[in-house]
Structure formats: C-alpha cells, structure tokens
Amino acid sequence: MRRHLSVAGLLICAAAFAAGLVHFFRMRFEMGDVYPAYSSLRADPLGTMAFCEALELIPQVAARRDFSASDRLPDGKGVAYLHLAARTEDWSWVSPEVARQIDGFVAAGGRLVITFFPETTAPSLSPATPGPVMPPIAPGKKAKPHRAQSRQPELVSFKQRWGAEFSFVALRTETDDTYEPAVAERQSDLPLPDELDWHSGLVLTNLDKSWRTIYARGGMPVLAERRFGPGAIVLATDSFFLSNEAMRQDRHADLLAWLIGPEREIVFDEAHLGVVEAPGVAGLLRQYRLEGVAAGLLLLAALFIWKNSSSLALPAPDLAPVPYVAGKDTSAGFVNLLRRNIMPRDLLGICFAEWTKSLARGSAHLIARVDAAQTLLEAENARPNPQRDPVRTYRQICTVLQPSIAARVESPPQPPTSI
C-alpha cells in the first residue's frame, strides 16, 4: 500500500512539473518575443501578428506562413508573397536559382512584396562580388591563363536583373540620441495617405523607368512598384508600417490593402527570419496522418508498464509469523518413534523379547532368572487392562535379572553427611 502511495505521489509531482513547464513555454510563445523582429508569430510591438490575423478574418482570403527551408516560391497566380524585414546584403546579389524563381513567380501573376529592415546605420550594400577573383599581374609580365582553384557560382545583380539599387540617407537624431522618423510623401495618384512616417534611412536609387514611385523621402524613392506582365514586385525600404505597433498607433488600412493587391492568398515568409519547420518524427506523423497509430503505441506502452507494476491477481494475505520451534536430540526422536509404532500394552513384552535376544551363549546361570522374569511377564499380561502396571512389573523384572542395578534404582544415593 505504501509503495502505491509513493508511486502516485511521484506521478502527481511529475505531472505538476510538466504542466508548469508547458504553461511557461506557452506564455513565452504567446508573447512572441522568442521570434525575430517583424515575424508574423510575434505578438509584441515588433511583430506583425496583428496584420496576419486581420487578413485571416477577411472572407475569401487565406493567409498562411511559409516555414520551408527551400528557396522555392509557391504558384504565382492569385498569391501575394510577403518577404518582410529583408536585409540589403541578401538582395544586392542573388543566386541564379532565386532569380529564376522570382521571374517565374511574377510571370505567373504573383505579387512579391519585399520590405526591408528599418536601418538606422549604413548597411553593407555590396557584400559579394560575382565570379572568381583573379590574382594581380606584376608589371612587365604577360597574363597567363589561370584556372580558379574553386569555382564560385556566379551571382545575379539586383540592379541588372530588376533595375534597382539601394543607398542610405541618415535619419535625424534627437537630443537623447534617438532617431527621428523621416516623412515620406506620396508621389502617385493612388488613393493613399499623403504622408507616412518612415523609420529607415534606406532609400532606392537608379530605378529603371519601369518602376513607379509610390512614396519618396526628400526626392529619394522609398516605396516603389514594378509590373511584370500579370505580376508585380513591390519594394519598401521600411517594415515599421506593418508592425503591431503601427497597427495600433498609425494604421493605414488603404496602404495595406494596396500592398497585398487583389490576391486571395497571402503568404508570410518566415523561413528567411530563421523560423524553419525542421522535419522530424512528429512532422512525418502529421504529414501521413499517423496520429492514431502513435496513440495506440502509447496506449500499449502504458498497459505494459501497468502490467509489470501491478499484478491482476489478488495479493496473498499477510500470514502471522511462525513461532520458533526448539530442536530435539536423537533420543527424543527415538522415543517419539517408539510411541508412534508400539502400543503401550505391548511395550513390556517387546522389551523382554529384545533383551532375551541379547543374551550371550553359555549364560546358564541366568536361566532361572529368565524363567522368573517370564513368569512375572505372563502374570502381568493375564491381568485386565485397568489393573495392569507396566512400570511396577518392569522394576520387578529388573530386580530378578540384575539385583544390584535394581537396588540402586530403588534406593537413590543419599547426600553425604558432614563429619
């Protein structure tokens, strides 16, 4: 009983600890500060969860998140792909595969929206150089053919492919060394706000004529759109206007509606922020709908543990401790054996018969004594059972056969007297 109580107490403590741990992690994930800034899974002011959940509430609009680690874009028709809080060093040069994915996406009618992280310091605008680096040539020597030690994949310039570059214009700082947002003015005839607070020093330069400037800061474009057939690419050098803080303090629903366009499927890219769904056992179970099999295995494991921890049969009753039994010597065992196998009325005759067998040959002087003992035995057997006295007759026979021993038996030694 005490063992079962101990096991039950241990299980209760483990369950309470697990529940507290789950509650703690749930609070952290609901708050969202474990996710990167401008993630749609983040609920604090730096996240974009409010925008994502608002889109989910719109009828006939499907909003989802992309956790795939691959660089593949979804089918472009009717899809707006939001790549928020991007870094300029990741977009100055891109791989040929990414360039083909973008061209195919917008050619199919998709809308690619790229908003950059609000930069307050000058970023690295040219982190990579396409192609292998050749060693310098000494003066007066001819160049020899050189084979690169390692072939580097040739990157595609964003300027050459899509006709846009990035630059940086610093924001003004206040007395407490905080940055003051700049003012971005509307440059198109779209029904959008005339001015926006812009929290990034990043601007667009050397735009191709195909780009249409939507907002500019001091004459420098900060929000632009370019059509590619049925699709389009939108560039914004700031992501603050999509944050939860902006949704509460400075919300512009008309700008958000224009940003996603007429598309019915909105995809938030979380993979580039580091939020990637790693394939595991649980993911495979959900993918192939094997939750029931896993639940059955857990049930079998629980039954196996229960079977080995407690028996189905009723426990045996507690028996009283057996008292200690003192042992006996061989003579006591011999006496018990005689008592079990010899009747009391036959004891005297058997003793006399065994004694006569042990007589030595030639003991002629004992014949008279034996006859006398035989007479006493027959007289004892002739009496009725209530009148028999085997002990008295035994002593008489001993007196007849061995008078000296009988005398010692009948007269025990007296204690010595003092002189």
C-alpha positions in Angstrom: 0.0 0.0 0.0 2.8 2.4 0.9 4.6 1.6 -2.4 1.5 2.5 -4.4 1.1 5.8 -2.5 4.8 6.7 -3.2 4.4 6.0 -6.9 1.1 8.0 -7.0 2.8 10.9 -5.3 5.8 10.8 -7.7 3.4 10.8 -10.7 1.5 13.8 -9.3 4.7 15.8 -8.8 5.9 14.9 -12.3 2.6 15.9 -13.8 2.6 19.2 -11.9 6.1 20.0 -13.1 5.3 19.2 -16.7 2.1 21.3 -16.6 4.1 24.3 -15.2 6.8 23.9 -17.8 4.2 23.8 -20.6 2.5 26.8 -19.2 5.7 28.7 -19.1 6.6 27.9 -22.7 3.1 28.7 -23.8 3.3 32.2 -22.2 6.6 32.8 -23.9 5.4 31.7 -27.4 2.1 33.6 -27.0 4.1 36.8 -26.2 6.2 36.0 -29.2 9.5 37.6 -28.1 11.3 34.3 -28.9 10.8 35.0 -32.6 12.7 37.5 -34.7 11.5 41.1 -35.2 8.7 41.5 -37.8 7.8 37.9 -37.6 4.1 37.1 -38.0 4.3 34.8 -35.0 5.4 37.7 -32.7 2.6 39.4 -30.7 4.6 42.3 -29.2 5.1 45.7 -30.9 7.9 44.4 -33.0 5.9 41.6 -34.6 3.4 41.5 -37.5 0.9 39.1 -36.0 -1.9 41.7 -36.0 -1.6 42.1 -39.8 -1.6 38.4 -40.4 -4.5 37.6 -38.1 -6.5 40.5 -39.6 -6.1 39.0 -43.1 -7.3 35.6 -41.7 -10.6 37.2 -40.7 -11.3 38.6 -44.1 -13.8 36.4 -46.0 -12.5 34.6 -49.2 -8.9 35.5 -48.2 -6.4 32.8 -47.0 -3.4 33.8 -45.0 -0.6 31.3 -44.2 3.0 31.2 -43.2 5.9 29.7 -45.2 8.3 27.7 -43.0 10.0 25.9 -45.8 13.8 25.9 -45.9 13.9 25.7 -49.7 14.1 28.8 -51.9 11.0 27.8 -53.9 8.1 30.2 -54.3 4.5 29.0 -54.5 2.5 29.1 -57.6 2.2 32.8 -58.5 -1.4 33.0 -59.7 -3.5 34.8 -57.1 -0.7 34.8 -54.5 0.9 37.7 -52.6 4.2 36.7 -51.1 5.3 38.9 -48.2 9.1 38.9 -47.6 9.3 41.2 -44.6 12.4 42.7 -42.7 14.8 41.7 -45.5 18.5 42.7 -45.4 20.1 44.6 -48.3 23.2 42.4 -48.2 21.0 39.5 -49.0 19.4 41.2 -52.0 22.2 43.2 -53.7 23.3 39.9 -55.3 21.1 36.8 -55.6 21.7 33.3 -56.9 20.5 32.4 -60.4 18.1 29.9 -58.9 16.4 32.6 -56.8 16.3 34.9 -59.8 14.5 32.2 -61.8 12.1 31.6 -59.0 11.2 35.3 -58.8 10.8 35.7 -62.5 8.6 32.6 -62.7 6.5 33.7 -59.8 5.7 37.2 -61.1 5.3 35.9 -64.7 2.5 33.6 -63.4 0.7 36.5 -61.8 2.1 36.6 -58.3 2.8 39.7 -56.3 6.2 39.7 -54.5 6.4 42.3 -51.7 9.8 42.9 -50.2 10.1 45.2 -47.2 13.5 45.8 -45.7 14.5 46.1 -42.1 14.4 49.6 -40.8 18.1 50.6 -41.0 19.4 53.4 -38.7 23.0 52.9 -39.6 24.5 52.4 -43.1 24.3 48.8 -44.1 26.8 46.8 -46.3 25.3 47.4 -49.7 27.8 45.2 -51.7 28.8 42.2 -49.7 29.6 39.9 -52.5 31.4 40.0 -55.9 30.1 37.7 -58.6 32.6 35.3 -60.2 36.1 34.1 -59.1 38.8 36.6 -58.0 41.8 36.7 -60.3 45.3 37.3 -58.8 47.1 40.6 -59.7 49.6 40.7 -62.6 53.1 42.0 -62.0 54.2 44.9 -64.3 56.1 43.8 -67.4 54.7 40.3 -67.4 52.0 38.8 -69.6 48.9 37.4 -68.1 48.8 33.6 -68.1 45.7 31.5 -68.2 44.6 30.9 -64.7 42.2 28.3 -63.6 40.3 29.2 -60.4 41.0 26.9 -57.5 37.3 26.7 -56.7 34.5 27.6 -59.0 32.2 30.1 -57.3 28.6 30.3 -58.5 28.0 33.5 -60.5 25.5 35.7 -58.7 22.9 37.9 -60.3 23.0 41.6 -59.6 19.6 43.0 -58.4 20.4 46.2 -60.4 21.0 44.4 -63.7 18.1 42.0 -63.3 15.3 44.2 -61.9 16.7 47.7 -62.3 17.0 49.0 -58.7 19.8 49.8 -56.2 20.0 50.7 -52.6 21.5 53.6 -50.8 21.5 55.1 -47.3 20.5 58.6 -46.1 20.9 59.0 -42.3 18.0 59.9 -40.2 18.0 62.9 -37.9 18.7 62.3 -34.2 17.1 63.9 -31.3 18.9 65.2 -28.1 18.6 61.8 -26.4 20.4 60.1 -29.3 17.2 58.6 -30.6 16.4 58.6 -34.3 13.5 60.8 -35.5 11.4 59.2 -38.3 11.5 60.9 -41.7 8.5 62.0 -43.7 7.7 60.0 -46.9 5.4 61.9 -49.3 3.1 60.3 -51.8 4.3 60.5 -55.4 1.4 58.8 -57.2 -2.3 59.4 -57.8 -3.3 56.3 -55.8 -5.9 56.8 -53.0 -3.2 56.5 -50.3 -2.2 58.7 -47.4 -0.4 61.9 -48.4 2.5 61.3 -45.9 3.9 58.5 -43.9 6.4 58.3 -41.0 9.4 56.4 -42.3 11.7 54.8 -39.8 14.5 53.7 -42.1 17.4 55.5 -43.6 17.5 53.1 -46.6 16.4 54.5 -50.0 16.1 53.3 -53.6 18.4 54.7 -56.3 19.0 54.2 -60.0 15.5 52.9 -60.6 14.6 51.7 -64.0 11.9 53.7 -65.8 9.5 50.7 -65.4 9.4 51.4 -61.7 6.6 53.5 -60.3 7.5 55.5 -57.2 4.7 55.4 -54.6 6.4 57.2 -51.8 9.6 59.2 -51.7 11.7 60.8 -48.9 13.4 64.0 -49.9 13.0 63.1 -53.5 14.5 59.6 -53.0 12.1 56.7 -53.6 11.4 54.5 -50.6 8.3 52.6 -51.8 8.0 51.6 -55.5 6.2 49.0 -57.7 7.1 47.4 -61.0 4.8 45.4 -63.1 5.9 42.2 -64.9 3.0 41.2 -67.0 0.2 39.9 -64.7 2.5 40.0 -61.7 4.4 42.7 -59.8 7.4 43.4 -57.5 6.9 45.9 -54.6 10.0 47.3 -52.8 9.7 49.2 -49.5 12.8 50.2 -47.5 10.9 50.1 -44.2 8.8 47.5 -42.4 7.6 49.5 -39.5 4.2 50.4 -41.1 3.4 46.6 -41.0 4.3 46.1 -37.3 1.9 45.6 -34.4 2.9 49.0 -33.0 1.9 50.7 -36.2 -1.4 48.9 -36.4 -2.3 50.4 -33.1 -0.8 53.9 -33.3 -0.6 54.8 -37.0 -2.6 52.4 -39.0 -3.2 52.9 -42.8 -5.7 50.3 -44.0 -5.7 51.7 -47.5 -2.0 51.3 -47.8 -2.1 47.7 -46.6 -4.9 46.9 -49.0 -2.9 48.3 -51.9 0.2 46.4 -50.7 -1.3 42.9 -51.0 -3.3 43.8 -54.1 -6.3 41.8 -55.4 -4.7 38.4 -54.5 -6.7 36.0 -52.4 -3.9 34.0 -50.9 -1.3 35.8 -48.7 1.9 34.1 -47.7 4.2 35.4 -44.9 7.8 34.2 -45.4 9.1 33.1 -42.0 12.0 31.0 -43.3 14.3 33.9 -44.1 13.9 35.0 -40.5 15.2 31.7 -39.2 11.8 30.2 -38.3 12.1 27.0 -40.2 10.0 23.9 -39.7 12.6 21.1 -39.3 11.3 17.7 -40.5 11.0 15.2 -37.6 9.1 12.3 -36.4 6.1 14.4 -35.3 6.1 16.2 -38.6 6.1 12.9 -40.5 3.2 11.6 -38.3 1.1 14.7 -39.1 2.0 14.6 -42.8 1.0 10.9 -43.2 -1.9 11.2 -40.6 -0.4 8.5 -38.3 -1.6 10.2 -35.0 -3.9 7.2 -34.3 -1.0 4.7 -34.7 1.2 6.8 -32.3 -1.7 7.0 -29.8 -2.1 3.2 -30.0 1.6 2.6 -29.4 1.5 4.9 -26.4 -1.5 3.1 -25.0 0.2 -0.3 -25.4 3.3 1.1 -23.7 1.2 2.3 -20.8 -0.6 -1.0 -20.5 2.8 -2.8 -20.5 4.1 -0.6 -17.7 0.9 -1.0 -15.7 1.0 -4.8 -16.2 4.6 -5.0 -14.9 4.0 -2.7 -12.0 0.9 -4.4 -10.5 -0.5 -8.0 -10.8 -4.1 -8.8 -11.8 -4.3 -11.5 -9.1 -5.3 -10.6 -5.6 -2.4 -10.2 -3.2 -1.8 -13.0 -0.7 -3.0 -12.3 2.8 -0.3 -11.4 5.3 0.4 -14.6 7.4 1.3 -14.4 11.1 5.0 -15.1 11.8 5.7 -18.8 12.6 6.9 -19.1 16.2 10.3 -20.5 16.9 10.4 -24.3 17.5 13.3 -25.6 19.6 15.0 -28.7 18.2 15.3 -32.1 19.9 18.1 -34.6 20.3 18.2 -38.2 18.8 17.0 -39.8 22.0 13.8 -37.7 22.0 13.3 -38.6 18.3 13.8 -42.3 19.1 11.2 -42.1 22.0 8.7 -40.4 19.6 9.3 -43.1 17.1 8.5 -45.8 19.6 5.4 -44.0 20.8 4.0 -43.9 17.3 4.7 -47.6 16.4 4.4 -49.6 19.7 1.2 -49.9 21.7 1.5 -49.4 25.5 0.2 -52.9 26.3 2.9 -54.4 24.0 5.8 -52.4 25.3 6.8 -54.7 28.2 6.7 -57.9 26.1 8.8 -56.3 23.3 11.4 -55.1 25.8 11.7 -58.6 27.3 12.0 -60.2 23.8 14.7 -57.8 22.7 16.6 -58.4 26.0 16.5 -62.2 25.6 18.0 -61.8 22.1 21.0 -60.0 23.5 21.8 -62.8 26.0 25.2 -64.3 25.3 25.5 -68.0 24.7 26.5 -70.2 27.7 24.8 -68.0 30.2 23.4 -71.0 32.1 23.3 -69.2 35.4 20.8 -66.8 34.0 18.2 -69.4 33.0 16.5 -69.4 36.4 16.3 -65.6 36.4 14.9 -65.5 32.9 12.2 -68.0 33.8 11.3 -66.0 36.9 11.1 -62.8 34.7 9.0 -64.8 32.2 6.6 -65.7 35.0 6.2 -62.1 36.0 5.6 -61.0 32.4 2.9 -63.7 31.9 1.2 -62.7 35.2 1.1 -59.1 34.1 -0.4 -60.0 30.7 -3.0 -62.1 32.4 -4.4 -59.1 34.3 -7.2 -57.0 32.8 -6.1 -53.7 31.2 -7.3 -51.4 34.0 -5.3 -53.4 36.6 -2.0 -53.6 34.7 1.0 -51.7 35.9 3.9 -52.0 33.4 6.2 -49.8 35.4 5.9 -51.9 38.5 6.3 -55.1 36.6 9.4 -53.7 34.8 11.0 -52.9 38.1 10.3 -56.4 39.4 11.8 -58.0 36.3 14.9 -55.8 36.7 15.1 -57.0 40.4 15.1 -60.6 39.3 17.5 -60.2 36.4 20.0 -57.8 37.9 19.6 -57.3 41.7 22.4 -54.9 42.1 21.1 -52.4 39.5 17.6 -52.7 40.8 18.8 -51.8 44.3 20.5 -48.7 43.0 17.3 -47.7 41.1 15.0 -48.2 44.1 17.4 -46.6 46.6 18.9 -43.4 45.2 22.2 -42.3 46.8 22.0 -40.2 50.0 23.7 -36.9 50.2 27.0 -37.0 52.2 26.7 -36.0 55.9 29.2 -33.7 57.4 31.6 -35.1 60.0 
